[in-house]
């Protein structure tokens, strides 16, 4: 198996583990057609499935599928020996044997769910079409002498997204705890809500006045202090240099 395909299959089975609770060894339910096709191709069924799911497996077969192999010609002796080496799955069809299609459907689809977390290995296209509508069913089949793991179906992806969104959701109490507030019960919430409505009825909200804002305080020129008042507008200009010179002359006369 190529490295890229093995990585894809490993990632897909990891998704089934996280979302639907699959665990190793995987329970692989095999039908009679899958056993016969792989036996004709001279492939080791257990090793081929292990390479496909990238993990340990527990191959299983139903009683109805074994009866289907017995009903064939004597050439199916090798296939019967391989089927007998697998673990027997009790399907409950003891009195009336059903076809492998009906038997596998009743074992896997339990109220629209893959209750027992089976990996299904089948060559029956009709069975694969039916099981695609059941979320969380990995499907394995042989295509051109290569055992293939089918990509996740639409029902599986929808179930995955639904579970992820439910896990990401946060309740109101959790939000209050994360924000540092005390969680409020329903009765307290109703009382506080009634008080708030009464207060809003008594005191109407003040509307904010819209208008031009003041200038930036950093760009405004500073006001002069009261200790140095500005000269009046009508007063003549003062010659500072001349006043200083007169003070010096008076001092010289005194000496």
Buried (B, 14 or more C-beta within 10 A) or exposed (E): EEEEBEEBBEEBBEBBBEBBEBEEEBBBBBBBBBBBBBBEEEBEBBEBBBBBBBBEBBBBBBBBBBBBBEEEEEEBEEBBEBBEEBEEBEBEBEEEBBBBBBBBBBBBBEEEBBEEBBBBBBBBEEBBEBBBEBBBBBBBBBEEEEBBBBEBBEBBBEBBEEBEEEEEEEEEEEEEEEEEEEEBEEEEEEEEEEEEEEEEEEEEEEEEEEEEEEEEEEEEEEEEEEEEEEEEEEEEEEEEEEEEEEEEEEEEEEE
